[in-house]
């Protein structure tokens, strides 16, 4: 994602999903541009609040993060066509 706003919004979505999937009150997400070039940008998000837990969150969390939460993210498990209505868009 070349557009920084889009990258930050997607990071917020993924961090919110992980927070709710794991049932925790707080989560942070950090993203950076690939490579070693000077002037790279970093994005940081902090999400806080009561977790939302339902079958939609659990199914999407399992698809993206895996059962143990240790799945590496790649294009195959980040291809999410529709975001649940209660997540940031």
N, CA, C and O of each residue as an XYZ file, in Angstrom:
356
protein
N       0.834     -1.181      0.000
C       0.000      0.000      0.000
C       0.877      1.242      0.000
O       1.540      1.551      0.990
N       0.870      1.921     -1.079
C       1.726      3.096     -1.215
C       1.160      4.295     -0.482
O       1.922      5.108      0.041
N      -0.130      4.424     -0.432
C      -0.747      5.583      0.195
C      -0.677      5.455      1.719
O      -1.173      4.488      2.296
N      -0.064      6.430      2.346
C       0.164      6.349      3.794
C      -1.135      6.343      4.597
O      -1.247      5.609      5.579
N      -2.098      7.133      4.202
C      -3.387      7.145      4.911
C      -4.054      5.784      4.826
O      -4.599      5.283      5.809
N      -4.006      5.198      3.653
C      -4.587      3.869      3.469
C      -3.845      2.836      4.322
O      -4.470      1.959      4.919
N      -2.529      2.937      4.379
C      -1.734      2.011      5.198
C      -2.091      2.159      6.677
O      -2.244      1.160      7.380
N      -2.221      3.390      7.149
C      -2.561      3.627      8.548
C      -3.962      3.116      8.867
O      -4.179      2.523      9.924
N      -4.908      3.339      7.966
C      -6.271      2.854      8.180
C      -6.313      1.325      8.239
O      -7.021      0.746      9.063
N      -5.550      0.683      7.360
C      -5.512     -0.779      7.344
C      -4.825     -1.312      8.605
O      -5.230     -2.339      9.151
N      -3.798     -0.616      9.056
C      -3.127     -0.990     10.302
C      -4.098     -0.878     11.475
O      -4.116     -1.742     12.352
N      -4.893      0.170     11.494
C      -5.903      0.337     12.549
C      -6.911     -0.805     12.508
O      -7.289     -1.345     13.548
N      -7.341     -1.167     11.317
C      -8.279     -2.272     11.165
C      -7.685     -3.574     11.696
O      -8.320     -4.276     12.482
N      -6.455     -3.895     11.261
C      -5.829     -5.149     11.695
C      -5.569     -5.170     13.196
O      -5.740     -6.207     13.837
N      -5.159     -4.043     13.759
C      -4.899     -3.967     15.200
C      -6.195     -4.125     15.984
O      -6.218     -4.787     17.022
N      -7.270     -3.522     15.492
C      -8.581     -3.658     16.138
C      -9.065     -5.102     16.060
O      -9.592     -5.640     17.033
N      -8.883     -5.720     14.906
C      -9.271     -7.123     14.756
C      -8.499     -7.998     15.735
O      -9.090     -8.840     16.412
N      -7.194     -7.808     15.815
C      -6.388     -8.619     16.722
C      -6.790     -8.400     18.185
O      -6.873     -9.354     18.958
N      -7.037     -7.153     18.555
C      -7.461     -6.839     19.927
C      -8.744     -7.590     20.265
O      -8.853     -8.205     21.325
N      -9.707     -7.535     19.360
C     -10.974     -8.215     19.611
C     -10.837     -9.731     19.539
O     -11.451    -10.442     20.335
N     -10.052    -10.230     18.611
C      -9.846    -11.675     18.463
C      -9.185    -12.264     19.705
O      -9.555    -13.351     20.149
N      -8.234    -11.569     20.254
C      -7.527    -12.045     21.448
C      -8.228    -11.668     22.754
O      -7.846    -12.151     23.820
N      -9.245    -10.813     22.682
C     -10.025    -10.471     23.867
C      -9.280     -9.596     24.864
O      -9.461     -9.742     26.072
N      -8.457     -8.699     24.377
C      -7.715     -7.798     25.260
C      -8.253     -6.379     25.135
O      -8.912     -6.037     24.153
N      -7.964     -5.556     26.141
C      -8.457     -4.169     26.143
C      -7.572     -3.209     25.351
O      -8.058     -2.179     24.885
N      -6.309     -3.517     25.191
C      -5.388     -2.605     24.504
C      -4.525     -3.378     23.518
O      -4.144     -4.523     23.758
N      -4.227     -2.718     22.397
C      -3.311     -3.304     21.407
C      -2.607     -2.171     20.666
O      -3.156     -1.083     20.500
N      -1.388     -2.448     20.229
C      -0.665     -1.481     19.410
C      -0.289     -2.141     18.092
O      -0.092     -3.354     18.015
N      -0.195     -1.322     17.068
C       0.234     -1.788     15.758
C       1.293     -0.846     15.220
O       1.189      0.371     15.377
N       2.312     -1.408     14.585
C       3.392     -0.619     14.011
C       3.631     -1.110     12.590
O       3.705     -2.314     12.342
N       3.751     -0.171     11.662
C       4.049     -0.515     10.265
C       5.120      0.432      9.744
O       5.228      1.578     10.182
N       5.896     -0.062      8.813
C       6.923      0.755      8.169
C       7.021      0.381      6.708
O       6.551     -0.679      6.293
N       7.626      1.246      5.939
C       7.888      0.938      4.542
C       9.064     -0.023      4.472
O       9.974      0.020      5.300
N       9.028     -0.872      3.488
C      10.114     -1.840      3.317
C      11.372     -1.150      2.792
O      11.313     -0.066      2.212
N      12.497     -1.798      3.010
C      13.753     -1.287      2.462
C      14.562     -0.517      3.485
O      14.163     -0.355      4.638
N      15.699     -0.054      3.033
C      16.623      0.646      3.933
C      16.814      2.112      3.545
O      17.755      2.751      4.016
N      15.960      2.643      2.714
C      16.114      4.023      2.241
C      15.926      5.025      3.375
O      15.155      4.796      4.308
N      16.642      6.130      3.273
C      16.446      7.220      4.232
C      15.064      7.812      4.010
O      14.547      7.801      2.893
N      14.482      8.320      5.060
C      13.167      8.936      4.948
C      12.002      7.974      4.997
O      10.875      8.340      4.661
N      12.264      6.739      5.416
C      11.156      5.795      5.572
C      10.176      6.342      6.591
O      10.564      7.040      7.528
N       8.916      6.025      6.406
C       7.916      6.453      7.382
C       7.480      5.274      8.239
O       7.498      4.125      7.798
N       7.095      5.577      9.452
C       6.573      4.585     10.389
C       5.181      5.029     10.802
O       4.929      6.223     10.960
N       4.291      4.087     10.975
C       2.961      4.372     11.492
C       2.750      3.562     12.756
O       3.153      2.402     12.842
N       2.118      4.181     13.727
C       1.858      3.566     15.025
C       0.405      3.827     15.369
O      -0.063      4.958     15.246
N      -0.318      2.800     15.800
C      -1.693      2.979     16.270
C      -1.850      2.315     17.632
O      -1.222      1.297     17.924
N      -2.686      2.904     18.440
C      -3.034      2.370     19.756
C      -4.547      2.263     19.792
O      -5.251      3.250     19.579
N      -5.050      1.061     20.064
C      -6.492      0.815     20.116
C      -6.821      0.358     21.524
O      -6.171     -0.533     22.071
N      -7.839      0.980     22.105
C      -8.208      0.646     23.481
C      -9.721      0.592     23.609
O     -10.431      1.355     22.954
N     -10.210     -0.300     24.444
C     -11.636     -0.425     24.706
C     -12.000     -1.862     24.996
O     -11.183     -2.772     24.859
N     -13.248     -2.046     25.399
C     -13.730     -3.398     25.673
C     -13.714     -4.210     24.383
O     -14.156     -3.719     23.344
N     -13.218     -5.434     24.430
C     -13.196     -6.253     23.216
C     -14.598     -6.674     22.785
O     -15.479     -6.904     23.613
N     -14.776     -6.766     21.496
C     -16.013     -7.285     20.914
C     -15.734     -8.724     20.523
O     -14.768     -8.990     19.807
N     -16.549     -9.647     20.972
C     -16.320    -11.040     20.614
C     -17.612    -11.637     20.090
O     -18.622    -11.693     20.792
N     -17.562    -12.076     18.857
C     -18.678    -12.801     18.270
C     -18.123    -13.733     17.198
O     -16.915    -13.759     16.965
N     -18.975    -14.479     16.561
C     -18.501    -15.475     15.598
C     -17.818    -14.831     14.396
O     -16.893    -15.418     13.833
N     -18.248    -13.644     13.992
C     -17.630    -12.963     12.856
C     -16.191    -12.560     13.180
O     -15.292    -12.746     12.359
N     -15.972    -12.008     14.377
C     -14.621    -11.631     14.810
C     -13.737    -12.866     14.902
O     -12.598    -12.851     14.437
N     -14.253    -13.925     15.493
C     -13.452    -15.134     15.670
C     -13.092    -15.771     14.325
O     -11.956    -16.208     14.139
N     -14.022    -15.827     13.404
C     -13.754    -16.440     12.095
C     -12.733    -15.621     11.304
O     -11.812    -16.180     10.709
N     -12.899    -14.305     11.297
C     -11.964    -13.458     10.561
C     -10.594    -13.443     11.240
O      -9.570    -13.461     10.558
N     -10.564    -13.411     12.560
C      -9.295    -13.460     13.290
C      -8.538    -14.753     13.027
O      -7.319    -14.738     12.859
N      -9.251    -15.864     12.991
C      -8.629    -17.156     12.697
C      -8.046    -17.168     11.286
O      -6.943    -17.672     11.070
N      -8.787    -16.612     10.329
C      -8.320    -16.565      8.946
C      -7.052    -15.724      8.814
O      -6.113    -16.115      8.122
N      -7.029    -14.580      9.475
C      -5.909    -13.648      9.326
C      -4.716    -14.040     10.194
O      -3.585    -14.079      9.708
N      -4.959    -14.331     11.480
C      -3.863    -14.520     12.428
C      -3.560    -15.978     12.752
O      -2.506    -16.265     13.320
N      -4.444    -16.901     12.410
C      -4.234    -18.303     12.728
C      -4.672    -18.618     14.145
O      -4.926    -17.716     14.944
N      -4.758    -19.888     14.447
C      -5.245    -20.327     15.746
C      -4.346    -19.954     16.910
O      -4.835    -19.686     18.008
N      -3.037    -19.932     16.686
C      -2.123    -19.605     17.778
C      -1.669    -18.155     17.732
O      -0.887    -17.726     18.580
N      -2.151    -17.393     16.750
C      -1.765    -15.988     16.628
C      -0.376    -15.789     16.067
O       0.081    -14.653     15.945
N       0.308    -16.867     15.722
C       1.676    -16.756     15.263
C       1.842    -16.839     13.756
O       2.965    -16.935     13.261
N       0.746    -16.805     13.027
C       0.825    -16.903     11.567
C       1.464    -15.638     11.001
O       1.105    -14.523     11.380
N       2.398    -15.826     10.103
C       2.987    -14.679      9.411
C       1.961    -14.106      8.454
O       1.254    -14.847      7.771
N       1.883    -12.799      8.407
C       0.937    -12.161      7.500
C       1.549    -12.065      6.112
O       2.687    -11.629      5.938
N       0.767    -12.482      5.137
C       1.173    -12.292      3.752
C      -0.085    -11.996      2.939
O      -1.185    -11.927      3.487
N       0.083    -11.827      1.664
C      -1.052    -11.426      0.835
C      -2.193    -12.431      0.861
O      -3.348    -12.048      0.675
N      -1.899    -13.705      1.085
C      -2.961    -14.711      1.061
C      -3.923    -14.579      2.231
O      -5.117    -14.827      2.065
N      -3.443    -14.199      3.406
C      -4.365    -14.093      4.538
C      -4.725    -12.647      4.869
O      -5.427    -12.406      5.851
N      -4.268    -11.687      4.082
C      -4.662    -10.294      4.283
C      -5.645     -9.829      3.230
O      -6.026     -8.659      3.216
N      -6.060    -10.720      2.353
C      -6.996    -10.358      1.306
C      -8.418    -10.415      1.864
O      -9.142    -11.392      1.670
N      -8.792     -9.359      2.550
C     -10.096     -9.301      3.212
C     -10.998     -8.387      2.390
O     -10.781     -7.177      2.328
N     -12.005     -8.973      1.765
C     -12.863     -8.206      0.862
C     -13.780     -7.242      1.618
O     -13.930     -6.088      1.215
N     -14.386     -7.698      2.694
C     -15.325     -6.861      3.431
C     -14.940     -6.795      4.886
O     -14.643     -7.810      5.517
N     -14.949     -5.574      5.415
C     -14.671     -5.408      6.839
C     -15.976     -5.493      7.608
O     -16.996     -4.974      7.153
N     -15.960     -6.138      8.766
C     -17.175     -6.150      9.585
C     -17.613     -4.735      9.900
O     -16.779     -3.840     10.032
N     -18.921     -4.523     10.022
C     -19.456     -3.169     10.171
C     -18.984     -2.431     11.412
O     -19.035     -1.201     11.435
N     -18.527     -3.128     12.443
C     -18.120     -2.457     13.662
C     -16.619     -2.130     13.693
O     -16.119     -1.668     14.719
N     -15.901     -2.357     12.602
C     -14.500     -1.995     12.513
C     -14.335     -0.701     11.728
O     -15.179     -0.365     10.898
N     -13.252      0.024     11.988
C     -13.020      1.239     11.207
C     -12.907      0.900      9.719
O     -12.413     -0.164      9.346
N     -13.364      1.805      8.897
C     -13.263      1.576      7.449
C     -12.333      2.591      6.820
O     -12.117      2.564      5.609
